[in-house]
Amino acid sequence: MNGALSRMRRGRASSQDAERLAVSEVEEVSVAETRVLIAPEILDRLKRVLVTRLADEQGQAVRYRRLATRQGELEGDHQTALEGVQQRLASSLTVLCEEYQIQLDGPSRERLLASLTNDLCGFGPLTELMSDESVSDILVNGADEIWVDRGGRLEATSLSFDDEAHLQRFVARLIAPLGKHLDASNPIVDARLADGSRLHAVCAPLTPDGILVSIRRFRRHHLTGARLVDSGFLSPGLLALLEAAVIARLNIVISGGAGAGKTSLLNHLAGYINARERLVSVEECAELDLQHPHVVRLESYPVAGDTPRPQGLGELLRAALRMRADRIIVGEARGGEVFEMLQAMTVGHDGSLTTLHANGALDVPVRMLALALMSSAHPDRQVIEEMVRLSGALIVHLERDADGHRQLASLAWLGEARPRELLQRRAGVPAGEACDEDAYQADPEVLDAFLAHLASRGASLASGVRDGWCQGPSPQGN
């Protein structure tokens, strides 16, 4: 480090120093005969000089990153490494300020050091967003445009990266520990970050507007039943019905669009599973956070290198069948693995759970058929249709309205000759507010058959709940 700083001093007069800071450019005030830097843009330039010189002259910035992001280290060791980075940055900043004859006041120095540390070891301009529990998604549309999804609604922020090169370095630093890179030869990258968040990045030639980054935040706080009810997501009776369905070991498919809350509800429902059961979860990129004492996780996502693993979700599902699983949980079914999932549901692994993108509860059987036909096993269409019926799955369909409110919109059951809708949310029920059972309208015939099926499997529901759903006309389309 000292050698690098000596070279920095010797290069003071070099004409190649494109980032030279002229003292005459700095707006100053006199504080006890000390010059204080107050121009924010000069702080930014000073920051770029420091990062560039450390990286170019001795590669220290790279070493800092590796030091502070070592995988598998204890938290104490990580904190020690981070403190070492901060100490070295502070020392380097002192020397650089002396070189340019600039005196930083205390707050400016602290802000600059914090920004440098975030760039080298944290999430750079996104650091505050990554710690904001109200933010579910961070969307970067090039260096100067950053949006967030907060409470189900998109909001523009005033944050930005310095330039496209800054954004490129940011992405490279996050994915490098995973053995990945983003460039023209590999313009799409998916990665699971150390905190569990999911990163998706795209660059040229696939996008003309600069690097695009989408980060789906991983949040460890779990939805409680009370919170689901209080937010108007569902009624108390529906929560009890879902709990009964899990206990009765019904197969459950949670459907809906992006951001509707499918994974969050799946995590919650898994909490009703008996603690003596063994769960095997299968995911492309591990996102589930199942609160259960016995969970085995399988992940097909390639965590190192850019060559995908030969094992896809279908292969992992077949492996799960050999792992003495009481229940198999598929994070998201979206391809040919639906065929293997249906096999699991119909050959002794009752109580399996999964999520699936669909526009409505009654669309799910058609989606399952279409996806299963994509299987490399080339199954017969009629065989799949029969497997869908035999699964007896309960379809839980979720929706998110224009204001970002999430709600359970309808239930359907595959337990009869054809899919039937059990109940649906009544039109005009206010979103985002706690609701009673009369917020939903059931088909009495289908509901009674379903409740009888639950009872045959050792689960029941209070009769008053059923009566609240059966007031008024039955849902259309049954």
Helices and strands as residue ranges (DSSP letters): H 2-10, G 11-13, G 23-25, E 28-31, E 34-37, H 40-53, I 54-58, H 60-68, H 75-99, H 106-121, G 124-126, H 127-130, E 135-141, E 146-150, E 153-156, H 164-175, G 176-178, E 188-192, E 198-202, E 212-216, H 225-230, H 236-247, E 252-256, H 262-270, E 279-283, E 295-299, H 313-320, E 327-330, H 337-346, E 353-357, G 361-363, H 364-372, H 381-390, E 394-400, E 406-413, E 420-425, G 437-439, E 440-442, H 444-456, H 463-469
